[in-house]
């Protein structure tokens, strides 16, 4: 049998299929063009809410939120009776408590919040004796403790054997520049490129997650189809890997590739505070940012989930409000309802299935609602609208994501050298494990084969 190639997973945060497809063949994006011309491509689906911490956790575990338990960018931790804010905006982080929010994002997401029943791709590979590596990705849980580079901080992060996180955790000295200075000019992707070159030059992994977030930052500001300059910088970071291998052909001789994004983006022109319709409701905590929100009933809340959802029937910013009622899930839109639950042979539904006529709508909505860390009501925004974050921050005039809508949820999916062709981001981790002849977790969905 031929030797199994090492595998690189490239995640360009927020890259829409339309932007990726426009980049193929463009002289400004030679690396993406080269890979696309030699791979198998499809449009795939993200998870819900289609927000970065949720999506990256789905990529790392091969599971939706009902298994990995990361519900949103901002959510209420019932066990510890406090708010968790992963970084909706700088002002939101400051409002939630800077130190605690940073610690939640960097450490607690993996140590405390990520579901114990979820198995990360790093854990599975390294338990099998392989070497995993990760650059900058927030869902990184592994077996190896890494101390921070800051001498005053002594709390370790448990990640893969080779682990690099924005200069804060570096398993190896690579000489990479500072990541966080000059974000608007691509400094984080430049840091990833320097580390990636170091790793490829040494062939220092069996599996590498190469996470490039700077495109998403630009797309939020400029809009989902206007950030081509930023995509050019992402392309240069991908090209750095090809160059480090000795050239594009040598790169593909050594490595199999998956290239995708974690979610899409759509343009937003309006923002609202999701708290406003509930100003007179006691015992309710509203967490919202981007294009998804959650309603948490505290012990003294005087409305049930249904009553809370009904309050949103006439809100133009709300396209769908979802909640559990008995053994079924319910989605409401403008007063109409669909009830649904998984059955022995597909989905059992009552009502208009068009209310969840989004890609993978039933599966993604069910999984989001059955996450024990989710609110009693989950809200998906209407086209063109965004929910302001804890500090009132928003991206009106630019791009956003988080809803069930196709534009927020569709991602490019390019594979080279894999038998599987993932149709969802939750199929990536199982496809990686299968590439190395390892059994995916029992919760993993069946894989789609490449044509």
N, C-alpha and C positions, 0 to 999 in steps of 0.2 A: 504493500500500500504506500502511496506517496506520503511524505512527511507532512504533518499538519502545520500550516503556516500560522505564525503569530497573527493577531487580529487587532486592528485599531478601530475604535468607535469614535467618530468625529461628530460632535454635537454643536451646531451653530445655533445659539439661542435665538428663538423668535423668527427664524428664516421661514418665509412662506413658500409654498410650492411655486407660486407665480414668479417670485424673485429668483428662486433657484433655476427655474426653467429659462428665464430671461438671461441668466448669467452664462448658461451653457452656450459656447461658441463665441462669447464676447472676449475680445482681446484683453480686457481689463481683469478677467478672472480665468487665467490660464490653468490653474491647478484644478478648479472645480470642473472646467470644461474637459480636461484630460481624463479625470476620473469618470465623469458622466458618460463619456463616449465609450468607455470600456466596462460599464457596469449594467446592472439591471435596476430599472427605476420604476417607482410607483408613487402615487399619493397615498399616504397612510393617515391614521387617526391618532389623536392624542388621548388623554384621559379627561376627567372633569372633577373639579374645576380645572380649566386649562391654564394653570398658573405654575410658574417655574418650580417651586419646591415640591409641588404635587407631581408634576411631570417628571422631574429628575428622579424622584423616588420610584416612580413607575418604571422608568428606564433601568434603574439599578436593580430592582427586585423582580421585574416581570409581572407586576401585580397592579391592580387598581387600588384606590384608597381604602376599600373595605378590608384589604390585607395589610397594606403598608401603613395606613392610619395617619398619614400626613394630609390634613384636610384643606389647607388654604395658605395664603401668605400671612394672614392674621386670623387667629382663632382663640377660643376660650378653652383652657385646660381645666376640665372639671375636677380632675384628680387633685390638682394643686391650687384650684380656685384662683386662677390668674390668667391674664391675657398673654398670648404669645404673638410676637410680631417679628417676622423674618426679614423685613426690609421692603415694605411697600414704597417707602420714600425715606429720605434722610430725616425729614421732619417727623414722620410717623415713628421712626425708630427712637428719635429723641423724646417724643411724647410718651411712648410706652416705657421708656427707661433705657438709655443708651447701653449701659453695661450689660443689663439683662438681655436685651434684644440681640446684641452681638454674640453673647454667650449661647443664647438659644439657637441662633443661626449656625454658628460654627461647631458647637459641641452637642447641645441637647437634642437637636433634630435627630442626630444619629444615636446618641447614648440613651435618651429617654423617650423620644417621641416616635421613632420608627418602630413599627410593630415587631414584637418578638417572634411572631410566626412567619414574618417575611425573611427571605434568604437573599442577601445581596449577591450579585454576580462575583464580587471580589471574595466573599466568604466561600462560595462554592468552588471557585477556581483554586484558591490557595489551600483549601482543605484537600484538594486533589493533587497538591504538590506543584502547581503552576505558579508563576509570578505575575501578579496583577499590578498595574500602575494607574494612577489617576492624577489629573492636573485640574485643579480649581473647581471640581464639581462638588456641590454641597451635600449630596447623598453619597457617602463614601464608606460606610461601615465595613470594617474588616477585622482581622485578628491581631494586627501588629500595632503596638503602642508607639506614638510619635510625640515627643515633647515639643512645645512651641519654640520658635527661634528667639522669642523674647525671654530674657533670662529671669525676669521677675514672675513669669507665669509657669506654673508647674503642673497644670492639669493636662494629661495626655489626650490626644485624639486617637481612636482606634480605627485605622484605615488599612488599605492594602500595603504590601511590603514597600512599594515605591509610591510615595505620597507627597504631593506638592499642592499647597493651598495658599495662593496669594502671598508668598514669602513668609507666611506665619508658621507653616509646617513644611519642612523640606527634608525628606529622608536622605537626600544626597546633595553635596555641594556642587551646583551646576554653573555658578557664575551668572545666573539670570538676573536681569535688572529688576528694580522695584515695580511691582504690578499696579499699585493704586495711584501713582502719580501720572496725570495726563489721561484719565479714563476716556474723555471725549475724543482723544486722538489715537485710541487703540492700545493703551499701555498694558491692559490685562491680556489681550490676545498676543501682544509682543512678548510678555513674560511666558505665556504658554508656549510660544514658538521657540524661545530659547531653551526651555526645559525639554520640549519635544525633540529638538535637534540633539540635545545631549543624550537622551534615551535611545533614539534611533541610531545614532552613531555607535553606541555601545551594544545595540540590540538587547536592551536591558529589560525586556518584559516578554511575556507570552500574550498578554492582553493589556491594552492601553485605552483609557477613556480620555479623550482630548476635547475638553470643553472650552468653547469660545463664546463668551457672553457679550462682547462689545457691540455686535450687530443689533442685538435687542435694545441696548441702551440708546443707540442712534435711531432705531425705528420708532421707539416710544416718542422721541422728540419730533421726528420728521414725517412719520407716517409709514405704513407697512411697505409701500412700493416706491419710497423716495430715498432710501438710505444706501444707494449703490456704492457710494464712496466707502462707507463702512464695510460693505460686503467685500470690496476690493482688499481691505486690510485683513479680513477673515481669510480670503483666498491666499494672501501672502503667508499667513500663518500655516495654512494647509501646505502651501508650496515649500515651506521650510522643512517639512517632514520629507517631502519628495527629494529635495536637494540633499538632505542629510543621509539618505539611503544611497546616494550616488547618481540620482536622476530618476525620472518617472518610471521608466521600464524596470530599473533595479528595485524601485520601491514596491511595485506590484509583484515582482518575483519573490519578495520576502514576506509581504503582508497581504492578508485579506482585509477588506474594508467594509464598514457600515458608516454611511454619512447621512445624517438626518438633523432635524430640529426637534425641540421638545414640545412646541406649540406653534400656532400661527399668530397672526395679528390682524386686526381690522381697524379702520379709521374711526375715531370718536370725535364728535364735535360738541357734545353736551356732557355736563357732569351734574350729579345730584347727590344729596346725602340720603342714604338708605334709612337713616334713623328718623327722618322727618315724619313719615306716616305713623310712627309709633311714639310720638312725643308724649301722649297721655297714657301709655301702657307701662305699668310698673313691673319690675322684676324681669326685664328683658334686656339682653346684651346683644347689640348689633355689631358684627365685624364685617367689614367690607373694604375692598380695594379693587382697582381695575374693573373687570366686568363680571364679578361674582361676589355674592355676599351670603352671610349666614346669620340666622336668628337663633339665639340661645335662650331658652326659658330657664330662668333661675327659680329658686324654691317658691318665691312669692309672686310669680307671674300670673296675671289674672286672665290670660287668654291661652287656649290650647293652640296646637300647631295649625289646625284648620282655620281658626279665627285669625291667626296672624297672616296666613297665606291669603285669606279672603280680603284683607285690608289692601293687598297689592293689586287687586283685580283691575283697578282703574288707573294705575300708575303707568304713565307712558314709558318710563325708563325700565320697566320690568317686563320681560317677555315671558318668563316662566317662574313659578314658585313651586317647589317640590317638598313633600313631606311624607312621612310614614303614617299609616293609619291601620292598626291591626297588623295583619300579615301581608298587607299590600302597600305599594307606594302610590302616591297621587301626584300628578302634575296639574296645576291650574294655570290657565291663560285666559285673561279677560272674562272670567266667570265660567268658562268651559273646563271640563275635567277629563282626565284619563287615569284609570286605575290599572296597575300592572304588577306582575310578580312572575318570577321564573317558574315554569311548569316542568312536567316530566318530558315534554317534547316541545321545547321553545318557550315562548312567553305567553302567559295568559293575560289578556287585556280586556278592559271594559271601557268603552268610550271611543273618542276620536284619536286614533294612533298618530294622526298628523300633528298632534300637540307635542310629540317627541320625535318628529320627523327629521332629526339631525343624524349625522353619521354615528352609528353605534349608540344612538340615543338611549334606548332602553337599558342596555348593559352599563353604560357609563353613569346614567342617573341612579340606577339601583346601587351600584358600587359606592357612589358618593354618599348616598343616604345611609348606607349600612356601615359606614365608617363610624366607630364609636366616638370619635373626636369631632364629628360634624355637628352643626347646629340642628335643631329640630326642623327648621325650614332652611332650604338652600335656594338662593335666588340667582337666576341667570338673566343678564341684562339684555335689553332690546338693542337692535342695531343703532349705532351712532351714540350710544350712551355709555357712560362710565360711572361707577360709584366712587365717590371721594373717600380717601383713606382716613385714618384716625386723626390726622392733622389737617384734613381738608385738601390734601394733595390729589392731583389728577393729571391726565395726559390729553385733555381736550385740545384739539388741533393737531394731534399726532396719532400714534397707534396704541392699541391696547388689546387685551385678551382676557380669557377666563371663562367665557360663556360656553354654552353648548353649541353655539353656531358654528357652521362649517369653517368660516374664515378664521375663527379663533382656534379651531381644533384640528385643522388639516395640516399635515407636515410632509415635506419631501422625504423620500426613503430610497437611498441608493445603496446597493450591495455589490461587492466584487469578491468572488471567491467563496461565497456561501451557498449552501444548498437551499436554505430557507429564504423567503422574501417576506419580511414582516409587513403585515397590513395594519399594525397598531404598534405604538411604542411599547406596549406590554409584551410584545412578541420578541423584542430585541434581546433581552437577557436569556430567554430560552434558546434563541437561535445561536447566541454566543456559546452557551454551554454545549449545545448539540455539536457545534463546530469542533469542540475539543472532546467529543465522544463522552460527554457527561449527561446525566439524566436531569432534566429540568425539575423544579419543585412540583409537588403534586397539584398546587393551585394553578399552574401555568396552563394557558389555553393552547389548543393544538396549533401547530405551525403551518403557515402557508408555504408551499414549495415554489422555488424560483422556476420560471418558465424555461 
